[in-house]
Amino acid sequence: MDVLTDVLNSLHIQGALYFEVEAGQPWVLVNPPMNSIGSYMLPDVEHVIPFHIMLSGEGWAKSVSDSSPPVKLETGDVVMFPMGTSHSLTSNIDSWEGQPVDTSFYQQTAAKKQPFTAVKLGEDGTRSYLVCGYIGFNAKPLNTVLNTLPNMLVVKDHINTDGLMKQLLLSTLQEMRKSNERAKSIVTKLTELIFTLALRQHMESHSDLDKQSWLSAIQDPCIGKALVLIHQAPFNKWTLAALANKCAMSRSSLAKRFNLYVGQPPMQYINSWRMHLASRLLTDGMSILQVTEHVGYSSESAFQKSFKRYVGCTAGEWRTKYNKAS
């Protein structure tokens, strides 16, 4: 059981608009926050993550929302902004001033039947080629992935990926230009691979991951085993004692260590993960009664009460809003 893959598969990641950018030095690209344009990119998702891939050339990237230093981008590198914050890319580390992209540009592009746009910016100097993309998914009620990521995440294509990231992107662009339903499905899968590869590279290259992060939890021998057990059989009638016994730990040790890494007690995590899976089943069109039985509840009213507590709305409200068949 690969817990990271299990969580990513449950997020229903979707592809989005991709912009191919040809930039001549000097150039600056100022991107608005996703809370102002995300609904244009992907109107049916809760959270949108912008990312940029340097196909050729080089530049610099930084998040506007924090004091993190700029990061240099080279050919094949990827930069993501998991919190959807405003950010800038530039050809010159000493020049960040630029006019933010007007939101009407995103509206007009999103309205096109062909979900691909080529953009030129900058002057006539040395040229760089970038691709700007958007990853959208429904993260509630369990934001395990989002809560553990930094404002800016950089994937160096020559580290741990062996050039795979760039190849994935080139394949994605090839499919985007076809603009048909089969291509759309392929783009979604390729986008999932891009996001998964970025997270794995982040994990492998950051041995000092925050001890209270979920990503570090799945790498811990003890808590990683507990998470595997939970994700293998989320609807078992788990107790703290049963889980601790499987992990060869005392109940108090498991509870303390689990809470340190994951940020919540084991039983709370199990319940929230069940509700997360329930929300996916409702999105896929399963009835509330079917979901109640599937997630191990004997009473629909008990399930409804638990769902509202963890998700913030009733199961019926969620199903009406996100059901693909509706």
HELIX and SHEET records of a PDB file:
HELIX    1   1 VAL A    3  SER A   10  1                                   8    
HELIX    2   2 MET A   34  MET A   41  1                                   8    
HELIX    3   3 THR A  103  ALA A  110  1                                   8    
HELIX    4   4 LEU A  146  THR A  148  5                                   3    
HELIX    5   5 LEU A  164  MET A  176  1                                  13    
HELIX    6   6 GLU A  181  SER A  205  1                                  25    
HELIX    7   7 TRP A  214  ALA A  217  1                                   4    
HELIX    8   8 PRO A  221  GLN A  232  1                                  12    
HELIX    9   9 LEU A  240  LYS A  246  1                                   7    
HELIX   10  10 ARG A  251  VAL A  262  1                                  12    
HELIX   11  11 PRO A  266  THR A  283  1                                  18    
HELIX   12  12 ILE A  288  HIS A  294  1                                   7    
HELIX   13  13 GLU A  300  VAL A  311  1                                  12    
HELIX   14  14 ALA A  315  TYR A  322  1                                   8    
SHEET    1   A 6 PHE A 116  GLY A 122  0                                        
SHEET    2   A 6 TYR A  18  GLY A  24  1                                        
SHEET    3   A 6 ARG A 127  PHE A 137 -1                                        
SHEET    4   A 6 HIS A  47  SER A  56 -1                                        
SHEET    5   A 6 VAL A  78  MET A  80 -1                                        
SHEET    6   A 6 LEU A 153  VAL A 155 -1                                        
SHEET    1   B 4 VAL A  28  ASN A  31  0                                        
SHEET    2   B 4 HIS A  87  THR A  90 -1                                        
SHEET    3   B 4 GLY A  59  SER A  63 -1                                        
SHEET    4   B 4 VAL A  71  LEU A  73 -1                                        
END                                                                             
